[in-house]
Amino acid sequence: MPVIVNLDVMMAKKKMSLNELSAKVGLTLSNLSILKTGKAKAIRFSTLEAICKALECQPGDILEYRDEEI
């Protein structure tokens, strides 16, 4: 998949656990885990906004596009 989710990287930079992020964002651990592992098919803008607010980052810090042809 050409869109890479770097949620685990940002969580590590902010020293935040999945449990902490779950509590701040209001998502279940299982939904956050699916997003963190890159298995999610979509993300709501409201969820992305909440994650960015909790981690004090920009959407581009979490989501990355890589061209598979290279």
mmCIF file of the N, C-alpha and C atoms, coordinates in Angstrom:
data_MODEL
# 
_entry.id   MODEL 
# 
loop_
_atom_site.group_PDB 
_atom_site.id 
_atom_site.type_symbol 
_atom_site.label_atom_id 
_atom_site.label_alt_id 
_atom_site.label_comp_id 
_atom_site.label_asym_id 
_atom_site.label_entity_id 
_atom_site.label_seq_id 
_atom_site.pdbx_PDB_ins_code 
_atom_site.Cartn_x 
_atom_site.Cartn_y 
_atom_site.Cartn_z 
_atom_site.occupancy 
_atom_site.B_iso_or_equiv 
_atom_site.pdbx_formal_charge 
_atom_site.auth_seq_id 
_atom_site.auth_comp_id 
_atom_site.auth_asym_id 
_atom_site.auth_atom_id 
_atom_site.pdbx_PDB_model_num 
ATOM 1   N N  . MET A 1 1  ? 0.847   -1.182 0.000  1.00 0.00 ? 1  MET A N  1 
ATOM 2   C CA . MET A 1 1  ? 0.000   0.000  0.000  1.00 0.00 ? 1  MET A CA 1 
ATOM 3   C C  . MET A 1 1  ? 0.887   1.238  0.000  1.00 0.00 ? 1  MET A C  1 
ATOM 4   N N  . PRO A 1 2  ? 0.636   2.181  -0.877 1.00 0.00 ? 2  PRO A N  1 
ATOM 5   C CA . PRO A 1 2  ? 1.500   3.355  -0.974 1.00 0.00 ? 2  PRO A CA 1 
ATOM 6   C C  . PRO A 1 2  ? 1.337   4.379  0.149  1.00 0.00 ? 2  PRO A C  1 
ATOM 7   N N  . VAL A 1 3  ? 0.272   4.288  0.948  1.00 0.00 ? 3  VAL A N  1 
ATOM 8   C CA . VAL A 1 3  ? 0.119   5.192  2.088  1.00 0.00 ? 3  VAL A CA 1 
ATOM 9   C C  . VAL A 1 3  ? 0.592   4.468  3.343  1.00 0.00 ? 3  VAL A C  1 
ATOM 10  N N  . ILE A 1 4  ? 1.608   5.029  3.975  1.00 0.00 ? 4  ILE A N  1 
ATOM 11  C CA . ILE A 1 4  ? 2.224   4.440  5.166  1.00 0.00 ? 4  ILE A CA 1 
ATOM 12  C C  . ILE A 1 4  ? 1.743   5.203  6.400  1.00 0.00 ? 4  ILE A C  1 
ATOM 13  N N  . VAL A 1 5  ? 1.371   4.480  7.444  1.00 0.00 ? 5  VAL A N  1 
ATOM 14  C CA . VAL A 1 5  ? 0.931   5.086  8.700  1.00 0.00 ? 5  VAL A CA 1 
ATOM 15  C C  . VAL A 1 5  ? 2.100   5.044  9.681  1.00 0.00 ? 5  VAL A C  1 
ATOM 16  N N  . ASN A 1 6  ? 2.537   6.215  10.104 1.00 0.00 ? 6  ASN A N  1 
ATOM 17  C CA . ASN A 1 6  ? 3.665   6.335  11.030 1.00 0.00 ? 6  ASN A CA 1 
ATOM 18  C C  . ASN A 1 6  ? 3.205   6.676  12.449 1.00 0.00 ? 6  ASN A C  1 
ATOM 19  N N  . LEU A 1 7  ? 2.048   6.171  12.823 1.00 0.00 ? 7  LEU A N  1 
ATOM 20  C CA . LEU A 1 7  ? 1.499   6.466  14.142 1.00 0.00 ? 7  LEU A CA 1 
ATOM 21  C C  . LEU A 1 7  ? 2.417   5.959  15.247 1.00 0.00 ? 7  LEU A C  1 
ATOM 22  N N  . ASP A 1 8  ? 2.983   4.784  15.077 1.00 0.00 ? 8  ASP A N  1 
ATOM 23  C CA . ASP A 1 8  ? 3.872   4.231  16.104 1.00 0.00 ? 8  ASP A CA 1 
ATOM 24  C C  . ASP A 1 8  ? 5.120   5.089  16.288 1.00 0.00 ? 8  ASP A C  1 
ATOM 25  N N  . VAL A 1 9  ? 5.618   5.668  15.206 1.00 0.00 ? 9  VAL A N  1 
ATOM 26  C CA . VAL A 1 9  ? 6.796   6.539  15.276 1.00 0.00 ? 9  VAL A CA 1 
ATOM 27  C C  . VAL A 1 9  ? 6.476   7.792  16.091 1.00 0.00 ? 9  VAL A C  1 
ATOM 28  N N  . MET A 1 10 ? 5.324   8.405  15.795 1.00 0.00 ? 10 MET A N  1 
ATOM 29  C CA . MET A 1 10 ? 4.940   9.622  16.514 1.00 0.00 ? 10 MET A CA 1 
ATOM 30  C C  . MET A 1 10 ? 4.642   9.324  17.984 1.00 0.00 ? 10 MET A C  1 
ATOM 31  N N  . MET A 1 11 ? 4.041   8.183  18.262 1.00 0.00 ? 11 MET A N  1 
ATOM 32  C CA . MET A 1 11 ? 3.781   7.808  19.646 1.00 0.00 ? 11 MET A CA 1 
ATOM 33  C C  . MET A 1 11 ? 5.093   7.624  20.402 1.00 0.00 ? 11 MET A C  1 
ATOM 34  N N  . ALA A 1 12 ? 6.069   7.020  19.760 1.00 0.00 ? 12 ALA A N  1 
ATOM 35  C CA . ALA A 1 12 ? 7.375   6.821  20.396 1.00 0.00 ? 12 ALA A CA 1 
ATOM 36  C C  . ALA A 1 12 ? 8.059   8.161  20.647 1.00 0.00 ? 12 ALA A C  1 
ATOM 37  N N  . LYS A 1 13 ? 7.981   9.067  19.680 1.00 0.00 ? 13 LYS A N  1 
ATOM 38  C CA . LYS A 1 13 ? 8.603   10.394 19.844 1.00 0.00 ? 13 LYS A CA 1 
ATOM 39  C C  . LYS A 1 13 ? 8.002   11.147 21.021 1.00 0.00 ? 13 LYS A C  1 
ATOM 40  N N  . LYS A 1 14 ? 6.694   10.993 21.220 1.00 0.00 ? 14 LYS A N  1 
ATOM 41  C CA . LYS A 1 14 ? 5.998   11.683 22.315 1.00 0.00 ? 14 LYS A CA 1 
ATOM 42  C C  . LYS A 1 14 ? 5.942   10.843 23.583 1.00 0.00 ? 14 LYS A C  1 
ATOM 43  N N  . LYS A 1 15 ? 6.545   9.633  23.525 1.00 0.00 ? 15 LYS A N  1 
ATOM 44  C CA . LYS A 1 15 ? 6.553   8.721  24.672 1.00 0.00 ? 15 LYS A CA 1 
ATOM 45  C C  . LYS A 1 15 ? 5.135   8.478  25.197 1.00 0.00 ? 15 LYS A C  1 
ATOM 46  N N  . MET A 1 16 ? 4.224   8.178  24.261 1.00 0.00 ? 16 MET A N  1 
ATOM 47  C CA . MET A 1 16 ? 2.830   7.948  24.616 1.00 0.00 ? 16 MET A CA 1 
ATOM 48  C C  . MET A 1 16 ? 2.448   6.506  24.285 1.00 0.00 ? 16 MET A C  1 
ATOM 49  N N  . SER A 1 17 ? 1.797   5.865  25.214 1.00 0.00 ? 17 SER A N  1 
ATOM 50  C CA . SER A 1 17 ? 1.364   4.481  25.000 1.00 0.00 ? 17 SER A CA 1 
ATOM 51  C C  . SER A 1 17 ? 0.044   4.458  24.229 1.00 0.00 ? 17 SER A C  1 
ATOM 52  N N  . LEU A 1 18 ? -0.292  3.288  23.727 1.00 0.00 ? 18 LEU A N  1 
ATOM 53  C CA . LEU A 1 18 ? -1.552  3.101  23.021 1.00 0.00 ? 18 LEU A CA 1 
ATOM 54  C C  . LEU A 1 18 ? -2.724  3.362  23.971 1.00 0.00 ? 18 LEU A C  1 
ATOM 55  N N  . ASN A 1 19 ? -2.577  2.964  25.222 1.00 0.00 ? 19 ASN A N  1 
ATOM 56  C CA . ASN A 1 19 ? -3.628  3.203  26.226 1.00 0.00 ? 19 ASN A CA 1 
ATOM 57  C C  . ASN A 1 19 ? -3.849  4.700  26.448 1.00 0.00 ? 19 ASN A C  1 
ATOM 58  N N  . GLU A 1 20 ? -2.757  5.462  26.564 1.00 0.00 ? 20 GLU A N  1 
ATOM 59  C CA . GLU A 1 20 ? -2.864  6.908  26.764 1.00 0.00 ? 20 GLU A CA 1 
ATOM 60  C C  . GLU A 1 20 ? -3.532  7.577  25.576 1.00 0.00 ? 20 GLU A C  1 
ATOM 61  N N  . LEU A 1 21 ? -3.081  7.211  24.369 1.00 0.00 ? 21 LEU A N  1 
ATOM 62  C CA . LEU A 1 21 ? -3.641  7.807  23.162 1.00 0.00 ? 21 LEU A CA 1 
ATOM 63  C C  . LEU A 1 21 ? -5.117  7.451  23.031 1.00 0.00 ? 21 LEU A C  1 
ATOM 64  N N  . SER A 1 22 ? -5.464  6.228  23.340 1.00 0.00 ? 22 SER A N  1 
ATOM 65  C CA . SER A 1 22 ? -6.850  5.783  23.286 1.00 0.00 ? 22 SER A CA 1 
ATOM 66  C C  . SER A 1 22 ? -7.730  6.638  24.196 1.00 0.00 ? 22 SER A C  1 
ATOM 67  N N  . ALA A 1 23 ? -7.252  6.893  25.395 1.00 0.00 ? 23 ALA A N  1 
ATOM 68  C CA . ALA A 1 23 ? -8.018  7.701  26.349 1.00 0.00 ? 23 ALA A CA 1 
ATOM 69  C C  . ALA A 1 23 ? -8.165  9.143  25.873 1.00 0.00 ? 23 ALA A C  1 
ATOM 70  N N  . LYS A 1 24 ? -7.095  9.711  25.301 1.00 0.00 ? 24 LYS A N  1 
ATOM 71  C CA . LYS A 1 24 ? -7.137  11.102 24.847 1.00 0.00 ? 24 LYS A CA 1 
ATOM 72  C C  . LYS A 1 24 ? -7.988  11.286 23.604 1.00 0.00 ? 24 LYS A C  1 
ATOM 73  N N  . VAL A 1 25 ? -7.969  10.303 22.715 1.00 0.00 ? 25 VAL A N  1 
ATOM 74  C CA . VAL A 1 25 ? -8.649  10.418 21.429 1.00 0.00 ? 25 VAL A CA 1 
ATOM 75  C C  . VAL A 1 25 ? -10.084 9.906  21.507 1.00 0.00 ? 25 VAL A C  1 
ATOM 76  N N  . GLY A 1 26 ? -10.336 8.969  22.397 1.00 0.00 ? 26 GLY A N  1 
ATOM 77  C CA . GLY A 1 26 ? -11.677 8.404  22.515 1.00 0.00 ? 26 GLY A CA 1 
ATOM 78  C C  . GLY A 1 26 ? -11.944 7.274  21.539 1.00 0.00 ? 26 GLY A C  1 
ATOM 79  N N  . LEU A 1 27 ? -10.900 6.581  21.133 1.00 0.00 ? 27 LEU A N  1 
ATOM 80  C CA . LEU A 1 27 ? -11.027 5.401  20.267 1.00 0.00 ? 27 LEU A CA 1 
ATOM 81  C C  . LEU A 1 27 ? -10.686 4.158  21.067 1.00 0.00 ? 27 LEU A C  1 
ATOM 82  N N  . THR A 1 28 ? -11.244 3.040  20.650 1.00 0.00 ? 28 THR A N  1 
ATOM 83  C CA . THR A 1 28 ? -10.922 1.788  21.322 1.00 0.00 ? 28 THR A CA 1 
ATOM 84  C C  . THR A 1 28 ? -9.481  1.388  20.995 1.00 0.00 ? 28 THR A C  1 
ATOM 85  N N  . LEU A 1 29 ? -8.916  0.566  21.866 1.00 0.00 ? 29 LEU A N  1 
ATOM 86  C CA . LEU A 1 29 ? -7.562  0.064  21.637 1.00 0.00 ? 29 LEU A CA 1 
ATOM 87  C C  . LEU A 1 29 ? -7.487  -0.725 20.331 1.00 0.00 ? 29 LEU A C  1 
ATOM 88  N N  . SER A 1 30 ? -8.516  -1.498 20.043 1.00 0.00 ? 30 SER A N  1 
ATOM 89  C CA . SER A 1 30 ? -8.489  -2.311 18.819 1.00 0.00 ? 30 SER A CA 1 
ATOM 90  C C  . SER A 1 30 ? -8.510  -1.434 17.566 1.00 0.00 ? 30 SER A C  1 
ATOM 91  N N  . ASN A 1 31 ? -9.302  -0.372 17.566 1.00 0.00 ? 31 ASN A N  1 
ATOM 92  C CA . ASN A 1 31 ? -9.328  0.513  16.400 1.00 0.00 ? 31 ASN A CA 1 
ATOM 93  C C  . ASN A 1 31 ? -8.010  1.259  16.225 1.00 0.00 ? 31 ASN A C  1 
ATOM 94  N N  . LEU A 1 32 ? -7.424  1.705  17.324 1.00 0.00 ? 32 LEU A N  1 
ATOM 95  C CA . LEU A 1 32 ? -6.121  2.362  17.239 1.00 0.00 ? 32 LEU A CA 1 
ATOM 96  C C  . LEU A 1 32 ? -5.049  1.387  16.780 1.00 0.00 ? 32 LEU A C  1 
ATOM 97  N N  . SER A 1 33 ? -5.121  0.163  17.237 1.00 0.00 ? 33 SER A N  1 
ATOM 98  C CA . SER A 1 33 ? -4.158  -0.853 16.841 1.00 0.00 ? 33 SER A CA 1 
ATOM 99  C C  . SER A 1 33 ? -4.243  -1.141 15.342 1.00 0.00 ? 33 SER A C  1 
ATOM 100 N N  . ILE A 1 34 ? -5.462  -1.209 14.815 1.00 0.00 ? 34 ILE A N  1 
ATOM 101 C CA . ILE A 1 34 ? -5.655  -1.427 13.382 1.00 0.00 ? 34 ILE A CA 1 
ATOM 102 C C  . ILE A 1 34 ? -5.037  -0.279 12.594 1.00 0.00 ? 34 ILE A C  1 
ATOM 103 N N  . LEU A 1 35 ? -5.235  0.928  13.071 1.00 0.00 ? 35 LEU A N  1 
ATOM 104 C CA . LEU A 1 35 ? -4.651  2.098  12.405 1.00 0.00 ? 35 LEU A CA 1 
ATOM 105 C C  . LEU A 1 35 ? -3.127  2.074  12.514 1.00 0.00 ? 35 LEU A C  1 
ATOM 106 N N  . LYS A 1 36 ? -2.628  1.778  13.697 1.00 0.00 ? 36 LYS A N  1 
ATOM 107 C CA . LYS A 1 36 ? -1.186  1.767  13.956 1.00 0.00 ? 36 LYS A CA 1 
ATOM 108 C C  . LYS A 1 36 ? -0.447  0.743  13.093 1.00 0.00 ? 36 LYS A C  1 
ATOM 109 N N  . THR A 1 37 ? -1.065  -0.402 12.866 1.00 0.00 ? 37 THR A N  1 
ATOM 110 C CA . THR A 1 37 ? -0.410  -1.450 12.080 1.00 0.00 ? 37 THR A CA 1 
ATOM 111 C C  . THR A 1 37 ? -0.582  -1.262 10.570 1.00 0.00 ? 37 THR A C  1 
ATOM 112 N N  . GLY A 1 38 ? -1.323  -0.225 10.190 1.00 0.00 ? 38 GLY A N  1 
ATOM 113 C CA . GLY A 1 38 ? -1.499  0.052  8.761  1.00 0.00 ? 38 GLY A CA 1 
ATOM 114 C C  . GLY A 1 38 ? -2.559  -0.801 8.101  1.00 0.00 ? 38 GLY A C  1 
ATOM 115 N N  . LYS A 1 39 ? -3.402  -1.466 8.877  1.00 0.00 ? 39 LYS A N  1 
ATOM 116 C CA . LYS A 1 39 ? -4.430  -2.337 8.320  1.00 0.00 ? 39 LYS A CA 1 
ATOM 117 C C  . LYS A 1 39 ? -5.754  -1.613 8.072  1.00 0.00 ? 39 LYS A C  1 
ATOM 118 N N  . ALA A 1 40 ? -5.836  -0.342 8.486  1.00 0.00 ? 40 ALA A N  1 
ATOM 119 C CA . ALA A 1 40 ? -7.064  0.429  8.294  1.00 0.00 ? 40 ALA A CA 1 
ATOM 120 C C  . ALA A 1 40 ? -7.235  0.790  6.824  1.00 0.00 ? 40 ALA A C  1 
ATOM 121 N N  . LYS A 1 41 ? -8.468  0.774  6.373  1.00 0.00 ? 41 LYS A N  1 
ATOM 122 C CA . LYS A 1 41 ? -8.785  1.126  4.983  1.00 0.00 ? 41 LYS A CA 1 
ATOM 123 C C  . LYS A 1 41 ? -9.105  2.609  4.850  1.00 0.00 ? 41 LYS A C  1 
ATOM 124 N N  . ALA A 1 42 ? -9.466  3.259  5.962  1.00 0.00 ? 42 ALA A N  1 
ATOM 125 C CA . ALA A 1 42 ? -9.851  4.671  5.930  1.00 0.00 ? 42 ALA A CA 1 
ATOM 126 C C  . ALA A 1 42 ? -9.678  5.257  7.330  1.00 0.00 ? 42 ALA A C  1 
ATOM 127 N N  . ILE A 1 43 ? -9.657  6.582  7.386  1.00 0.00 ? 43 ILE A N  1 
ATOM 128 C CA . ILE A 1 43 ? -9.629  7.284  8.667  1.00 0.00 ? 43 ILE A CA 1 
ATOM 129 C C  . ILE A 1 43 ? -10.471 8.541  8.526  1.00 0.00 ? 43 ILE A C  1 
ATOM 130 N N  . ARG A 1 44 ? -11.302 8.807  9.507  1.00 0.00 ? 44 ARG A N  1 
ATOM 131 C CA . ARG A 1 44 ? -12.118 10.021 9.489  1.00 0.00 ? 44 ARG A CA 1 
ATOM 132 C C  . ARG A 1 44 ? -11.228 11.220 9.797  1.00 0.00 ? 44 ARG A C  1 
ATOM 133 N N  . PHE A 1 45 ? -11.562 12.350 9.195  1.00 0.00 ? 45 PHE A N  1 
ATOM 134 C CA . PHE A 1 45 ? -10.808 13.570 9.476  1.00 0.00 ? 45 PHE A CA 1 
ATOM 135 C C  . PHE A 1 45 ? -10.906 13.938 10.949 1.00 0.00 ? 45 PHE A C  1 
ATOM 136 N N  . SER A 1 46 ? -12.043 13.697 11.563 1.00 0.00 ? 46 SER A N  1 
ATOM 137 C CA . SER A 1 46 ? -12.200 14.016 12.988 1.00 0.00 ? 46 SER A CA 1 
ATOM 138 C C  . SER A 1 46 ? -11.266 13.155 13.848 1.00 0.00 ? 46 SER A C  1 
ATOM 139 N N  . THR A 1 47 ? -11.077 11.903 13.451 1.00 0.00 ? 47 THR A N  1 
ATOM 140 C CA . THR A 1 47 ? -10.149 11.022 14.162 1.00 0.00 ? 47 THR A CA 1 
ATOM 141 C C  . THR A 1 47 ? -8.719  11.483 13.959 1.00 0.00 ? 47 THR A C  1 
ATOM 142 N N  . LEU A 1 48 ? -8.372  11.822 12.725 1.00 0.00 ? 48 LEU A N  1 
ATOM 143 C CA . LEU A 1 48 ? -7.029  12.313 12.421 1.00 0.00 ? 48 LEU A CA 1 
ATOM 144 C C  . LEU A 1 48 ? -6.750  13.600 13.190 1.00 0.00 ? 48 LEU A C  1 
ATOM 145 N N  . GLU A 1 49 ? -7.743  14.470 13.248 1.00 0.00 ? 49 GLU A N  1 
ATOM 146 C CA . GLU A 1 49 ? -7.609  15.725 13.996 1.00 0.00 ? 49 GLU A CA 1 
ATOM 147 C C  . GLU A 1 49 ? -7.357  15.452 15.479 1.00 0.00 ? 49 GLU A C  1 
ATOM 148 N N  . ALA A 1 50 ? -8.109  14.525 16.059 1.00 0.00 ? 50 ALA A N  1 
ATOM 149 C CA . ALA A 1 50 ? -7.951  14.201 17.479 1.00 0.00 ? 50 ALA A CA 1 
ATOM 150 C C  . ALA A 1 50 ? -6.583  13.600 17.763 1.00 0.00 ? 50 ALA A C  1 
ATOM 151 N N  . ILE A 1 51 ? -6.108  12.737 16.873 1.00 0.00 ? 51 ILE A N  1 
ATOM 152 C CA . ILE A 1 51 ? -4.786  12.132 17.041 1.00 0.00 ? 51 ILE A CA 1 
ATOM 153 C C  . ILE A 1 51 ? -3.703  13.203 16.942 1.00 0.00 ? 51 ILE A C  1 
ATOM 154 N N  . CYS A 1 52 ? -3.821  14.085 15.962 1.00 0.00 ? 52 CYS A N  1 
ATOM 155 C CA . CYS A 1 52 ? -2.834  15.161 15.805 1.00 0.00 ? 52 CYS A CA 1 
ATOM 156 C C  . CYS A 1 52 ? -2.820  16.088 17.017 1.00 0.00 ? 52 CYS A C  1 
ATOM 157 N N  . LYS A 1 53 ? -3.999  16.363 17.555 1.00 0.00 ? 53 LYS A N  1 
ATOM 158 C CA . LYS A 1 53 ? -4.084  17.216 18.748 1.00 0.00 ? 53 LYS A CA 1 
ATOM 159 C C  . LYS A 1 53 ? -3.415  16.529 19.938 1.00 0.00 ? 53 LYS A C  1 
ATOM 160 N N  . ALA A 1 54 ? -3.694  15.256 20.128 1.00 0.00 ? 54 ALA A N  1 
ATOM 161 C CA . ALA A 1 54 ? -3.127  14.507 21.259 1.00 0.00 ? 54 ALA A CA 1 
ATOM 162 C C  . ALA A 1 54 ? -1.616  14.365 21.149 1.00 0.00 ? 54 ALA A C  1 
ATOM 163 N N  . LEU A 1 55 ? -1.116  14.180 19.924 1.00 0.00 ? 55 LEU A N  1 
ATOM 164 C CA . LEU A 1 55 ? 0.325   13.980 19.723 1.00 0.00 ? 55 LEU A CA 1 
ATOM 165 C C  . LEU A 1 55 ? 1.066   15.276 19.372 1.00 0.00 ? 55 LEU A C  1 
ATOM 166 N N  . GLU A 1 56 ? 0.293   16.382 19.285 1.00 0.00 ? 56 GLU A N  1 
ATOM 167 C CA . GLU A 1 56 ? 0.871   17.686 18.935 1.00 0.00 ? 56 GLU A CA 1 
ATOM 168 C C  . GLU A 1 56 ? 1.703   17.592 17.663 1.00 0.00 ? 56 GLU A C  1 
ATOM 169 N N  . CYS A 1 57 ? 1.050   17.116 16.585 1.00 0.00 ? 57 CYS A N  1 
ATOM 170 C CA . CYS A 1 57 ? 1.740   16.937 15.316 1.00 0.00 ? 57 CYS A CA 1 
ATOM 171 C C  . CYS A 1 57 ? 0.826   17.315 14.150 1.00 0.00 ? 57 CYS A C  1 
ATOM 172 N N  . GLN A 1 58 ? 1.327   17.174 12.954 1.00 0.00 ? 58 GLN A N  1 
ATOM 173 C CA . GLN A 1 58 ? 0.573   17.456 11.739 1.00 0.00 ? 58 GLN A CA 1 
ATOM 174 C C  . GLN A 1 58 ? 0.171   16.133 11.086 1.00 0.00 ? 58 GLN A C  1 
ATOM 175 N N  . PRO A 1 59 ? -0.885  16.136 10.253 1.00 0.00 ? 59 PRO A N  1 
ATOM 176 C CA . PRO A 1 59 ? -1.285  14.906 9.567  1.00 0.00 ? 59 PRO A CA 1 
ATOM 177 C C  . PRO A 1 59 ? -0.146  14.269 8.764  1.00 0.00 ? 59 PRO A C  1 
ATOM 178 N N  . GLY A 1 60 ? 0.708   15.086 8.181  1.00 0.00 ? 60 GLY A N  1 
ATOM 179 C CA . GLY A 1 60 ? 1.840   14.576 7.412  1.00 0.00 ? 60 GLY A CA 1 
ATOM 180 C C  . GLY A 1 60 ? 2.879   13.861 8.257  1.00 0.00 ? 60 GLY A C  1 
ATOM 181 N N  . ASP A 1 61 ? 2.844   14.087 9.564  1.00 0.00 ? 61 ASP A N  1 
ATOM 182 C CA . ASP A 1 61 ? 3.742   13.360 10.464 1.00 0.00 ? 61 ASP A CA 1 
ATOM 183 C C  . ASP A 1 61 ? 3.261   11.928 10.669 1.00 0.00 ? 61 ASP A C  1 
ATOM 184 N N  . ILE A 1 62 ? 1.961   11.714 10.469 1.00 0.00 ? 62 ILE A N  1 
ATOM 185 C CA . ILE A 1 62 ? 1.361   10.404 10.690 1.00 0.00 ? 62 ILE A CA 1 
ATOM 186 C C  . ILE A 1 62 ? 1.201   9.617  9.397  1.00 0.00 ? 62 ILE A C  1 
ATOM 187 N N  . LEU A 1 63 ? 0.800   10.309 8.338  1.00 0.00 ? 63 LEU A N  1 
ATOM 188 C CA . LEU A 1 63 ? 0.553   9.659  7.047  1.00 0.00 ? 63 LEU A CA 1 
ATOM 189 C C  . LEU A 1 63 ? 1.630   10.036 6.040  1.00 0.00 ? 63 LEU A C  1 
ATOM 190 N N  . GLU A 1 64 ? 2.103   9.056  5.298  1.00 0.00 ? 64 GLU A N  1 
ATOM 191 C CA . GLU A 1 64 ? 3.174   9.268  4.317  1.00 0.00 ? 64 GLU A CA 1 
ATOM 192 C C  . GLU A 1 64 ? 2.815   8.522  3.032  1.00 0.00 ? 64 GLU A C  1 
ATOM 193 N N  . TYR A 1 65 ? 3.074   9.139  1.903  1.00 0.00 ? 65 TYR A N  1 
ATOM 194 C CA . TYR A 1 65 ? 2.833   8.495  0.615  1.00 0.00 ? 65 TYR A CA 1 
ATOM 195 C C  . TYR A 1 65 ? 4.162   8.051  0.023  1.00 0.00 ? 65 TYR A C  1 
ATOM 196 N N  . ARG A 1 66 ? 4.228   6.799  -0.395 1.00 0.00 ? 66 ARG A N  1 
ATOM 197 C CA . ARG A 1 66 ? 5.422   6.269  -1.070 1.00 0.00 ? 66 ARG A CA 1 
ATOM 198 C C  . ARG A 1 66 ? 4.983   5.663  -2.395 1.00 0.00 ? 66 ARG A C  1 
ATOM 199 N N  . ASP A 1 67 ? 5.606   6.093  -3.456 1.00 0.00 ? 67 ASP A N  1 
ATOM 200 C CA . ASP A 1 67 ? 5.301   5.552  -4.777 1.00 0.00 ? 67 ASP A CA 1 
ATOM 201 C C  . ASP A 1 67 ? 5.870   4.140  -4.875 1.00 0.00 ? 67 ASP A C  1 
ATOM 202 N N  . GLU A 1 68 ? 5.010   3.171  -5.157 1.00 0.00 ? 68 GLU A N  1 
ATOM 203 C CA . GLU A 1 68 ? 5.440   1.776  -5.219 1.00 0.00 ? 68 GLU A CA 1 
ATOM 204 C C  . GLU A 1 68 ? 6.289   1.454  -6.448 1.00 0.00 ? 68 GLU A C  1 
ATOM 205 N N  . GLU A 1 69 ? 6.255   2.319  -7.455 1.00 0.00 ? 69 GLU A N  1 
ATOM 206 C CA . GLU A 1 69 ? 6.998   2.057  -8.690 1.00 0.00 ? 69 GLU A CA 1 
ATOM 207 C C  . GLU A 1 69 ? 8.494   2.313  -8.534 1.00 0.00 ? 69 GLU A C  1 
ATOM 208 N N  . ILE A 1 70 ? 8.873   3.027  -7.522 1.00 0.00 ? 70 ILE A N  1 
ATOM 209 C CA . ILE A 1 70 ? 10.298  3.359  -7.341 1.00 0.00 ? 70 ILE A CA 1 
ATOM 210 C C  . ILE A 1 70 ? 11.027  2.219  -6.692 1.00 0.00 ? 70 ILE A C  1 
# 
